[in-house]
Structures are given as C-alpha cells and as structure tokens.
C-alpha cells in the first residue's frame, strides 16, 4: 500500500485548473496541491518547467501534462483502465493525448467561463 494517496498538482490561480483538481478530489482518494502550496520535496520531484501543466504524483513516479490527466482518471475511475489500455495500443496515442492536453490547456480561460472554482491562491 502506498505511503500517501496520489497528488494532483495544478495551477491554483486558474479557475478551470482548480475545478479540474476539485473534480479529481471529489471522485477519488487524491490530494490536491496547488503550485503555490508545493513543499520543497514535491517541487524537487517536478520537472523544471512544472508550471506548464498539471502533474500526478505517486510515491514512486511523476506523470505530467496529458499523462497526468490519464493517470488521475484511471485512479478515480478504475473501469477506464480498459479504455486507456486500448488507446495505448493505438500507434500515436501518446502524441495525440499530449496535443489534446496542450490544446485544452492553452484555452484555460475559455474553459473557465463554463467550468471553474475560485482558485484558493486568489482567496488569500
């Protein structure tokens, strides 16, 4: 059994990102950690350009960008493991997943018009 539940690391000044992190927390046993609340140990595990995307931290691995969303969805909704397993068998899936993630992330302001929660970093 892991020492800690996985952590969803996200941009906590983004309303859409905050909504996504809260969604993950509502549907699974994950902790959410905004960029402004990262500990030194957590920060040391992230890539240098960590602010470019979300991350999913387990005790032994770090998953970033599109893969972080995939991992969080599989963790929160175990039945999706089969869907992602089938997708991973398709050549080019990982590249397409990352492009789709980037497309969505680059439109966070637009998504935030429909799906958002007050970012905790702005409430302080």
Helices and strands as residue ranges (DSSP letters): E 7-10, H 15-27, E 31-34, G 35-37, H 40-45, G 50-52, E 55-57, E 62-64, H 66-76, H 80-88, H 93-105, H 108-111, H 120-123
